[in-house]
Amino acid sequence: MILSKTTIDNYNAARRCSNKSIVCHAPSVNLNFDQYGNTRACCYNFKHVLGVWPQKSIKEIWLSKELTELRGYIEENNLGGGCIECGKMIEVGNYAGVRAGFFDEFAVSPLQKKLTAVAHSLTKGMVYPKVMEFELTNECNLECIMCNGMFSSSIRKNREKLPAIISPYDDRFIDQLDEFIPHLTDAKFLGGEPFMIEIYLKIWERIAALNPSIRIHITTNGTFLNTRIRKLLEGLRAGIILSIDSVVPETYRAIRIGGNFDKVMENLEYFREYTRRKRTFLSMAVCPITHNWRELPGMLDFCLQRNIALYLNAVFSPVDLSLREQPTEYLEEMISFLRQHPAPSIKGNPQTPKNLSIQAYNDFINQLAGWHQEKLTGQIA
C-alpha cells in the first residue's frame, strides 16, 4: 500500500509536528518489546520483527538492518505489510486512531535530525531511541470478552486452556536498559495489567534512579492499586491510560469479566488527583464493540465533564464483536445513531483533553464510514 499524494497531503494537514516529511516516525524513535521477546517499531506492526531478545541485545536490535529496511519503506510512503492498518485509517480519515500519529510528538525537524546524526558521527556516538514500549508479559486479572490469551494470562488459563506464556525477560534485560534510560523521553507500559507485573516495578525503580524526568505511560484496567504502587508512582512522572469500555455498571460487568466497577471508579478519582498534581495526563481508552457502541455519546460526555481525553480503539477480533465485521445495515445504523448525537465543536487549543475527545469521537465515525464503504465495494480484508 503506497499512499497517494492527496491522501498524504490531507493527513499532513491534520498533523501537528515539526517534521511531516515522512508518514510515521516510529522506526526512528521507538522500540516495542512483546511477550515473546520480539521487538518491533510499534505495537501495530506484527510483520516487521527487528530482532528477538535475548538472542540479540537491545543495542543490536536498535542498530539492526531490519530497522533500516523498515525506515526505507516509510520514506517511500509504503505502508503495506505490517503498517497496512495505519494506511487504511489514514485513507478513511480516522486520524485520531492512526498509531503513527502517536509518534509525531517525538519527531525532530530534518535539519535537527541531520545535525544530530553528524554530531554523533563525529563523537562515534549513537542516536538513541526516545521512546520504548513494554509489553513484556500477559499477566492480567481480567477476562475481557474482546481480549485473548496473548494479553491476558487469566484468559489463556481459563478460557483457552493453554499453558502459560513464559516471558524471556529478566534482570539482564533491565541491566541493558541502563544505557538507554538516560536518553528516553517516554516509556510506555502495557500488558496484561502493568500494576501486577513485577518486572515493570523493577524498571520503574531503575527509571526513578537514572532518569526520573521520563514521562511514563501506564495502560491499566484500574482494578489493581496497592501501597507499593502508589509509593512508586510518587517517584515517577506517570500518565495514566484507563482501559475501560463502559461507564454503565451493567455493561462494564458484561465486558470486563472479573472486574470491579466500583473499585475502578474509586481508583479513577485517585488517578485524577495524581495526574493533576504531577501535571501529566489522564485518558480513557475504549474498545467500541457490539456491546457498547450505543454508549459512545455517554462516554464522550463522561470524559468532557471530567477533562479526560477519550481514545477509541479499532477492534478487529473476535469477529462477532468487531464493528468492522458487522453487516452493511448494522454499520449504517451505527453511523446514523452517532451522527444524531454529535460532539460539541472544537474550540481553542486542539490538544486539550476535551478537544482530543471530540476529535476521537468524530474520527471514529469516519472509521465506521470507511468500513461501510469497504463493505459496499467488497474490499474489506
N, C-alpha and C positions, 0 to 999 in steps of 0.2 A: 504494500500500500504506500504509494508516493503521493503526498498531499499536493493538491493544486495550488497555484499561486494565490488564487482568490480565497481558497479555504484558509491558507496561512495568513493572508492579509486580514481576514475577518477575525481570526483568532488573536493575532497580534494587536489588533485594535482594542481588544478586551483585556490585554495583559498589562501589568504594571511592574516592569523590571528594567534594569539598566542595559540588558543585552537580549534583544529579540532576534539575533542573527540565526539562532537555532531554536527548534520547537521545544526541546527538552534539555535541561541542564543536569539531569540526574547522573548520567555517566561521568560527568566531570567533577561532581561534588559529593557523591553519596555511595555508601556500601550498605547492602541489606543482607543480613545473615539469617538463614532459616533453620528449622528444627533439625535438619539432617546434615548441617554443615555447608550446604550450598550457599554461595554468595552471589548476589545479583546487584544490578544498579538500582532496582526498586522492587517493591513487593508485588507489582503487577506483572513484571516480566519474568515468566517462568521458563522461557525458551533459552535465553542467553545466560547460562551459568558461567561465571567468571573464574570460578575455582571452588574447591571443596576444602574446608578446614576439617581436620588438621593436616591433610595431605599437602596443602600449601599454607604458608604463613599468611597473615593479614597483609604484610608488605608485598609478598609475591603476588597475591591476588590483585592488589591495587595497581601493580605495575605490569599486569598480565597483557598478553597480546589480545586476549578475548575482549578486554575492556576497550582497548584501542580500536578493535573492529567495530564494536557497538557504537562508539563515538563517531566512527566513519558513516555508519548507517544514518545516524541522527543528522549529521551535517548534510546528507543528501535528501533530507526530509522523507526518508524511507521508514515508515512506521509499520511495516509488515512484520511477520513473525511475532516476537514477544511483545511488541509495542502496539499491536493492532487495536486493542480495546481503547487506548487513548486516541488513536487515529479516528475510530468510529465516533467517539464522543465529540471530538473537535469538529467532525463533519456535520453533526446534527446540532451543534451549538450548546452542548451541555458543558460549558467551560468550567463551571464550578466543580464538576465531577471529574475533570481531567487530572489524572495523577501527576502528569508532567508539570502542571501548574503549581504544585506544592513545592517545586524546587526553584521557581523563578526568584524567590526572595534571596537565594544564595548565589545568584548569578553575579558575575562581575563584568564590567564593560570590556569589549575586545582589547582596548588599549591596556587596561589594568591586567588583563589575562596575559598579554604579551610581555609586559614589563615584569610581572611576577615570574613567568617562565624564564626570562633572561636572567633575572636576579638569582633564581635557584640554580640555573645552569652554571653561572659564574662561581657560585659558592659550593657547587657539587651537592646541592641540597635536593629535596624532593618537595613537590607541590602536594600537600596532604588533602585528604577529603575534609569537607566542612561538616558533613552530616553522616551519622551512622544509624541504621535501623536494626533493632534487635528483635528477632522472633525466634528465640533460642530453644523454646520448649512449648509444648501444647498443654501444660499443666493448667487445669481450669476446673472450677467447681460447678459450672452450669452445663446444661444440655440444650442449648437454644435450637429451635426446630429448623432453622435455616443453616445451622453450622454443621461441621463434620469432625471426625476424629483427628484430622490434621491440626485443628485448632483447639480441640477440647479433649483432654485426657478422660473426662467423665463419659463423653460420647463414645470414644474409642473403646472403653472398657464395657460400658453398659448397653449401648445401642448396637455398636458394630461387632462386639465380642472379639476384638483383636488384641494382640499383645501390645504392651506399652511401647511407645517410641522412646528409644534410648538416646538422649541428647549427647553429642560428642564433646560439648563444651565443658571446660574445666578451668582450674586456676591458671593453667598455661595460657589459655585464651585471654584471661584478664591481664596477665603479665604482658602479653603482646600489645594490648590496648594502651599500655603506658606510653608508648611512643606517639600514639595518635591523639590521646585525650587532650594534650595541651593545645592542639590545633583545631579541635572541634568547636563549632559554634552551637550545634544542636545534636541531641541524641534522642532517638525515638524508641520506645519500649512497648511492644505489643505481645500478644500471647496466643493462646492461654490468657490467664489472668495475671498481669505483671506483679501485683502485690503479693501473690502466692509463690513467686519464683525466687528461690534462694540466690541464684547467680546474679539476678538483677540487683538484689540488695547489696551484694558484694561489689558490683560495678558502680552502684551509686556511692558507696563508701569510697571507692577509688577516685571517682569524679570529684567528690567533696574534698578530697585531699589534694588532687592535682590541678583541677580547674573548675572550681565551684561556679564560675560565671556561665558555664554551658547552660543553654536553655533545654530543659528536659521535657519531653512529650510522653505522657503516660496514658495509654488507652486502656481503660478499666471498666469492668461491668458494675463497679460501685458497691459490690456486696461485701468486700473484704478490706477491713481497715482496722489496724490494731496500734498499740502504743509504739512498737518498734518502728512501724512505717511512718507514723506521724513524726517521730523524732528524726528519722532520716530525711523526711520532706523538709524539715526546718533548715537543713544544711544545703538544700538544693534550690534552684530556680525552676520549679516544675510547673508546667501547664498540664491541665487535665482534659482528656477527651473522654467523656462519659458515654459508653456504648450502651444505649438503651433504646428500645424500639417502640415504646408506648409510655404515655403518662396517664393512661387509664389502667387502674389496677387489674381489671379482669383480662384485658388484652395483654398486658405485661406478663401475667402469670401463664397465659396460654402460649406465649412465645419463649420467654426466658425460664425454661424449666429448671427448677431448683433455686430460683431467685427469690429475694425477699423485697417486695416493692417498698414497704415502709422503711426498711433499712437503707435502701438506695436513696430515697427522698431525704432521709436524715443525713446521709453522707454527702449528698449533693449540697446541702447547706454548709457543711464543713468545707467542701471544695470551693464554694463561692467565697467564703471568708478567707481561705488560704490564698487563692489566686488573686484576690483584691489586694491582700497585704503584701504579697510577693510581686505584684504588678506583672503577672504573667497572663494566662488566658484560661478560659473555661469554655469548652464547646461540647455539643451533644451530637454523637454520630448515630444515625438511624438507618436501619435496613428496611426500606419500604418493600413489603411483600403483600400477598393476597390478604393476610390477616389485618393489616393496619393502614392501608393506603387512604382509607376514608378519614383517618385521624390526622393526616398531614397538616391540614389547616390549624387544628388544635395544637399540634406540636409546634408549629410556627409561632402561634400566639404565646404558648408557654415560654419559648425562648426569647421572644421580643420583650415580654414582661420582665424577664429576669436578666436581660442583657447577656444572653448566652448565644454563641454562634452555632447555628444549626448546619449540619452536613448530612446529605442524603446519599447513601451508597447505592450503587447499581448492583443488584443481586442477580446472578446468572444461574445459580443452582441452590437447592434442588429445583427441577423444572416445574414441579407442581406449585411451588411457592413464588417462583420468579415472575415478576410482572412482564418481563420481556417475552416470556413464553406463552402468555395468555392469548386467546383468540382476538381477532380484529375488533369484534364488537365490544369485548371486555375493555380493550385499550381505549376505544372511543368513549366508553362510559367513564373511565378514569379521567381522561383528558377533559371531558365536559364538566365533570364534577369539580375538578381542581380549578378550572378556569372560572367557574361560578363562585369560587372562594378565592379571589385574587389577593395577592400580597400587597401591602402598602407600597407606595412609591419610595424609591431610594432617594434620600436627601443627605447632602453633605458628604463627608468622607466615606468612600465606598468600602473601606477596610474596617469600619466599626463592626462589632458583633451583630448589631441589628441589621445593617446593610448586607453583611455576608449571609445572614439567614435568609433575607429576602431574595438575594441573588441565587442562593442554592435552591430555593423553592421554585423560582421561575425557570431556572436551568433544568430542573428535574422534569418539569412539564415539557420542555424542549426535548429531553431524552425520551419521554414517553411518545411524543410525536414522531421522533426518529424511528423508534421501534415499530410504531404503527405503519410508517412508510415502508420499512423493511418488509413487513408482513404483506402489504399491498403489492409490492414489486417482487416478492418471493426471494429477496436477497438475504434474509436472516440466516446466520450461520447455525 
